Amino acid sequence: MSGSVLFYVQHLLGIGHVRRAFRLADAVAREGIAVTLVSGGEPPPGPICEQSARIVQLAPVRARDASFKELVGPRGRPIDEKLREARRGALLAAFEAARPDAVVIEAFPFGRRAFRFELEPLIEAARLRRPRPGMLCSVRDIVVMPDDPRRSREIIDRVRTDFDFVFVHGDPGFIPLEASFSAASEIADRLIYTGYISETNPIGGGDETAGVDEVLVSVGGGAVGTTLLSTALEARRRGCLAGLTWRLLAGPNLPQQAFGILAGALPEGVVLERYRREFPQMLRRCRVSVSQAGYNTVLDLLAARAPAVVVPFASERETEQRLRAERLAARGVLELVPETDLTPVRLARAIERAIERGPGAISVDIGGARRSARLIANLIRDPASVTTRAG
């Protein structure tokens, strides 16, 4: 191995953040670099990393609900100082064991402020290490920001003080960071657009008939998918594409009570499942996809070129999925139904329009995993070679 990297990722409701981090960790491992991945959320379903990586699972913390106002630990109990201390100690121990040449922190300081109790000690430990490891912030294409200029100034100051670069895993020709973070120009000398981190190794095997000519309804991790699933089921009951099989993928995090209610009311020809690892391949075979508009789902849709309807998650102040969906709808790639307008009738009409429109296409840079890995490898081996122009 040539060099070592420590990744930190914390997801709160969905599984998009952790999936993206795992894909990036795999790509870095392929560069011959030792990888330690510290995950602070609940473990996702399925295999974690294809390549050799040391996984450190902290005591999992998640948001209690879509408001993100309360964090809970194991068994749904509010987090306390004992849990914070245990997580902080485990994270710092992972840092000491890895002796990383680079540290990649997902989302912070743009998000995850509630985890400063462990992230600030990690940043301080890196600051004191000699030689100091490269410090990287890793963010998706869109960040969610409060309407408070003081927060923007806090982020800018933190980036300029503690981070060498901010990797933006998106394509500025499609959605520049300025679209969601208006002060991005003040850290332009730290920003590197890597391209989107997409699935590069399709999963083989499984049931190759699953998804064929089906209506495929998915809600990512599922924690906030109940409304879309129940609305889709009602649209099917009312006769929408009743001659086709409907497959509902509820996600690993849909509450069991909600899953049970759905399972107890399935019409003939409707299949309800928690999770399919081969979901990207099923999209290529379906008649139409109905989903939310998360980062990974949208990339899977673009790769599959499936006729699609999206209903962006928009609870509380969440704007990320709506912005991404609006950009795609404006380019004629998919049908958009705002969550506030969702009814069985409107969903059925959107499904009909999506099928009539046919597959949409848009060209975006999806080489983010490999490019990010090479940038990290170069930062370790020849720091002077990495500039914002490298992205």
C-alpha positions in Angstrom: 0.0 0.0 0.0 1.2 3.5 -0.8 -0.3 5.9 1.7 -3.4 5.9 4.0 -6.7 7.7 4.0 -9.3 8.1 6.7 -12.9 8.7 5.6 -15.6 10.0 7.9 -19.3 9.8 6.9 -22.5 10.4 8.8 -25.9 9.8 7.4 -29.1 10.7 9.3 -32.1 9.4 7.4 -31.4 8.1 3.9 -28.5 6.0 2.7 -27.2 8.2 -0.1 -24.4 9.8 1.8 -22.9 6.5 3.0 -23.4 4.8 -0.4 -21.4 7.7 -2.1 -18.7 7.5 0.6 -18.4 3.7 0.1 -18.1 4.1 -3.7 -15.4 6.7 -3.2 -13.5 4.5 -0.7 -13.5 1.6 -3.2 -12.1 3.9 -5.9 -9.3 5.1 -3.5 -8.5 1.5 -2.5 -8.0 0.7 -6.2 -5.3 3.3 -6.3 -3.3 1.1 -3.9 -4.0 3.3 -0.8 -5.0 1.9 2.6 -8.5 3.0 3.5 -10.2 3.4 6.8 -13.8 4.3 6.6 -15.5 5.6 9.8 -19.3 5.4 9.5 -21.5 7.1 12.1 -25.0 6.1 10.9 -26.9 2.9 10.8 -25.2 0.2 8.7 -26.8 0.1 5.2 -28.0 -3.2 3.6 -25.8 -5.4 1.5 -22.1 -5.6 1.1 -20.3 -2.4 2.2 -17.1 -2.1 0.2 -15.9 -4.2 -2.7 -12.3 -3.4 -2.2 -10.3 -4.0 1.0 -11.1 -1.3 3.5 -11.1 -1.2 7.2 -14.6 -0.2 8.4 -15.0 1.4 11.8 -18.7 1.5 12.8 -19.4 4.1 15.5 -22.4 3.8 17.8 -25.0 4.6 15.2 -26.9 8.0 15.4 -29.8 9.0 13.2 -32.5 11.7 13.0 -35.7 10.7 14.8 -37.8 12.0 11.9 -37.7 14.2 8.8 -37.5 17.4 10.8 -33.9 16.6 11.7 -34.4 18.4 15.0 -33.6 15.5 17.3 -30.8 12.9 17.0 -31.2 9.5 18.6 -28.8 6.7 19.2 -29.2 2.9 19.5 -32.8 1.8 20.4 -34.1 5.3 19.6 -32.8 6.9 22.7 -31.7 10.6 22.7 -27.9 10.9 22.4 -26.2 11.9 25.6 -22.7 12.8 26.7 -21.7 9.1 27.3 -22.5 8.3 23.7 -20.7 11.4 22.5 -17.7 10.5 24.5 -17.7 6.9 23.2 -18.0 8.0 19.5 -15.3 10.7 19.9 -12.9 8.2 21.5 -13.5 5.6 18.7 -13.0 8.2 16.0 -9.8 9.4 17.4 -8.6 5.9 18.0 -9.3 5.1 14.3 -7.3 8.2 13.3 -4.3 7.1 15.4 -4.5 3.6 14.1 -4.7 4.7 10.4 -2.0 7.4 10.7 -3.6 8.8 7.5 -1.8 10.9 4.9 -5.2 12.4 4.1 -8.5 12.9 5.9 -11.8 13.1 4.0 -14.8 14.5 6.0 -18.1 14.2 4.2 -20.5 17.2 4.4 -18.8 19.2 7.2 -18.6 22.2 7.5 -21.5 22.6 5.1 -23.6 20.2 7.2 -23.3 17.9 10.2 -22.8 20.8 12.7 -24.4 18.6 15.4 -21.4 16.4 15.2 -18.8 19.0 16.0 -18.3 17.3 19.4 -16.3 14.6 17.5 -15.3 16.4 14.3 -13.5 19.3 15.9 -11.3 17.0 18.0 -10.5 15.0 14.8 -9.6 18.2 12.9 -7.4 19.3 15.9 -5.7 15.9 15.9 -4.9 16.3 12.2 -3.7 19.8 12.7 -1.2 18.7 15.4 0.1 15.6 13.5 3.5 16.0 11.8 3.5 15.8 8.9 0.0 17.2 8.8 -2.4 15.1 6.6 -4.2 16.7 3.7 -7.6 17.8 4.8 -10.5 17.4 2.4 -14.2 18.2 2.6 -16.4 16.0 0.4 -19.9 17.3 -0.6 -22.6 16.4 -3.1 -23.7 18.7 -5.9 -26.2 20.5 -3.8 -25.9 21.6 -0.1 -28.8 22.6 2.1 -28.3 26.0 3.7 -30.3 28.1 6.2 -31.1 31.7 5.3 -28.5 33.1 7.6 -25.5 34.9 6.3 -23.6 34.2 9.5 -23.7 30.4 8.7 -22.2 31.1 5.3 -19.4 33.2 6.9 -18.8 30.4 9.4 -18.5 27.8 6.6 -16.1 30.0 4.6 -13.9 30.6 7.7 -13.8 27.0 8.6 -12.9 25.9 5.0 -10.1 28.5 4.8 -8.7 27.6 8.2 -8.9 23.8 8.2 -9.4 22.4 4.7 -7.0 22.2 1.8 -9.8 21.5 -0.8 -13.5 21.0 -1.1 -14.4 18.1 -3.5 -17.8 18.9 -5.1 -19.1 15.6 -6.5 -21.1 17.2 -9.3 -20.8 18.8 -12.7 -20.7 22.6 -12.7 -22.2 22.6 -16.2 -25.3 21.1 -14.8 -25.6 22.4 -11.2 -22.7 24.6 -9.9 -22.3 24.9 -6.1 -23.4 28.5 -6.4 -26.9 27.3 -7.0 -27.2 26.2 -3.4 -24.3 28.0 -1.7 -24.3 31.6 -2.9 -20.9 32.4 -1.2 -19.1 29.7 -3.2 -16.9 32.3 -5.0 -15.2 33.1 -1.7 -13.7 29.6 -1.6 -13.2 29.2 -5.3 -9.5 28.6 -4.7 -10.4 25.5 -2.7 -13.2 24.0 -4.9 -12.6 21.0 -7.1 -15.5 19.7 -9.2 -14.9 15.9 -9.5 -17.9 14.9 -11.5 -20.8 12.8 -10.1 -19.9 9.6 -8.2 -22.0 7.0 -10.1 -22.2 3.2 -9.9 -19.3 2.0 -12.1 -19.6 -1.8 -11.5 -23.1 -3.0 -12.3 -24.2 -5.8 -10.0 -24.6 -9.1 -11.8 -26.8 -12.1 -11.0 -30.1 -12.0 -9.2 -33.4 -12.4 -10.9 -33.0 -11.0 -14.4 -36.7 -10.9 -14.9 -37.3 -8.5 -12.0 -38.2 -5.1 -13.3 -39.0 -6.2 -16.9 -41.8 -4.0 -18.2 -42.8 -3.1 -14.6 -43.8 0.1 -12.9 -40.8 0.4 -10.5 -41.6 2.6 -7.4 -38.6 3.3 -5.1 -37.9 5.6 -2.2 -34.2 5.2 -1.5 -33.6 4.3 2.1 -37.3 4.6 2.8 -37.2 6.7 6.0 -39.4 9.4 4.3 -41.0 7.3 1.6 -44.4 6.4 3.2 -46.4 9.0 1.4 -45.0 8.3 -2.1 -45.5 4.5 -1.6 -49.1 4.8 -0.4 -50.0 7.3 -3.1 -48.5 5.0 -5.8 -50.4 2.1 -4.4 -53.7 4.1 -4.5 -53.0 5.2 -8.1 -52.6 1.5 -9.0 -55.8 0.6 -7.2 -57.6 3.2 -9.3 -56.5 1.5 -12.5 -53.2 3.2 -13.5 -51.4 0.7 -15.7 -53.3 -2.1 -14.0 -52.1 -4.6 -16.6 -48.5 -4.3 -15.6 -46.7 -5.6 -12.5 -46.0 -2.8 -10.0 -42.9 -3.4 -7.8 -42.6 -1.2 -4.7 -39.1 -1.0 -3.1 -39.7 0.3 0.4 -36.1 0.7 1.5 -34.4 -0.6 4.6 -35.4 2.3 6.8 -39.2 2.5 6.1 -40.8 2.0 9.6 -42.0 -1.5 10.1 -45.5 -0.4 10.9 -45.8 1.5 7.6 -44.3 -1.5 5.8 -46.9 -3.8 7.4 -49.8 -1.5 6.4 -48.7 -1.5 2.8 -48.1 -5.3 2.8 -51.6 -5.9 4.1 -53.3 -4.0 1.3 -51.6 -5.1 -1.9 -53.7 -5.7 -4.9 -53.0 -8.6 -7.2 -50.0 -7.8 -9.5 -48.2 -5.6 -6.9 -45.0 -6.7 -5.3 -43.6 -5.1 -2.1 -39.9 -5.6 -1.2 -37.5 -3.8 1.1 -34.4 -3.7 -1.1 -32.8 -4.9 -4.3 -29.1 -4.6 -4.7 -29.5 -4.8 -8.5 -31.9 -1.8 -8.6 -29.8 0.1 -11.2 -30.2 -2.9 -13.6 -33.9 -3.2 -12.9 -34.3 0.5 -13.9 -32.9 -0.5 -17.4 -35.7 -3.0 -17.8 -38.7 -1.2 -16.4 -41.6 0.4 -18.2 -41.4 3.5 -16.0 -39.8 4.5 -12.7 -41.5 6.5 -9.9 -39.1 7.7 -7.2 -37.8 10.6 -5.2 -34.9 12.6 -6.5 -31.9 11.8 -4.3 -28.3 12.0 -5.6 -27.8 8.3 -6.3 -31.3 7.6 -7.6 -31.1 10.4 -10.2 -27.7 9.1 -11.4 -29.1 5.6 -11.7 -32.1 7.0 -13.7 -29.8 8.9 -16.0 -27.6 5.9 -16.6 -30.7 3.6 -17.3 -32.4 6.2 -19.5 -35.7 5.0 -18.0 -39.0 7.0 -18.4 -39.3 8.6 -15.0 -41.5 10.5 -12.6 -39.8 12.0 -9.5 -41.5 13.4 -6.4 -38.7 15.2 -4.5 -38.5 14.9 -0.8 -39.2 18.5 0.5 -40.0 18.3 4.2 -39.0 21.1 6.5 -36.2 23.2 4.7 -35.0 20.4 2.4 -34.4 21.9 -1.0 -31.7 19.6 -2.4 -34.0 17.1 -4.3 -36.3 19.8 -5.5 -33.5 21.8 -7.1 -32.0 18.7 -8.8 -35.4 17.6 -10.1 -36.3 21.1 -11.4 -33.1 21.2 -13.4 -33.8 17.8 -15.0 -37.5 18.6 -15.6 -36.5 21.8 -17.3 -34.4 19.9 -19.7 -37.1 17.4 -20.5 -35.5 14.4 -18.9 -38.3 13.4 -16.5 -41.7 14.3 -15.1 -41.8 16.3 -11.8 -44.6 16.1 -9.3 -44.0 18.4 -6.2 -44.5 16.6 -2.9 -47.1 19.2 -1.9 -49.1 18.5 -5.1 -49.0 14.7 -4.8 -52.3 12.9 -5.3 -53.1 9.5 -6.9 -54.6 11.3 -9.9 -51.7 13.6 -10.5 -49.2 10.8 -10.1 -51.1 8.7 -12.6 -51.2 11.5 -15.1 -47.4 12.1 -14.7 -46.8 8.4 -15.2 -48.7 8.5 -18.5 -46.8 11.6 -19.6 -43.4 10.0 -18.8 -44.2 6.9 -20.8 -45.5 9.0 -23.7 -42.3 11.2 -23.5 -40.0 8.2 -23.5 -36.5 8.0 -22.1 -34.8 11.3 -21.4 -31.1 11.9 -21.9 -28.7 14.5 -20.6 -24.9 14.5 -20.6 -23.3 15.0 -17.2 -19.8 14.1 -15.9 -20.1 10.8 -14.0 -16.4 10.1 -13.5 -16.3 11.4 -10.0 -15.2 8.3 -8.2 -12.1 7.7 -10.2 -11.2 11.3 -10.5 -11.6 11.9 -6.8 -9.4 8.8 -6.0 -6.7 10.0 -8.3 -6.7 13.5 -6.8 -6.4 12.0 -3.3 -3.6 9.7 -4.5 -1.8 12.7 -6.0 -2.4 14.8 -2.8 -0.6 12.0 -0.9 2.3 11.4 -3.3 2.8 14.9 -4.8 0.8 17.6 -3.0 2.0 20.4 -5.2 0.3 18.7 -8.2 -3.2 19.1 -6.9 -4.8 22.5 -7.7 -8.4 23.6 -8.3 -7.7 23.3 -12.0 -7.2 19.5 -11.5 -10.9 19.0 -11.2 
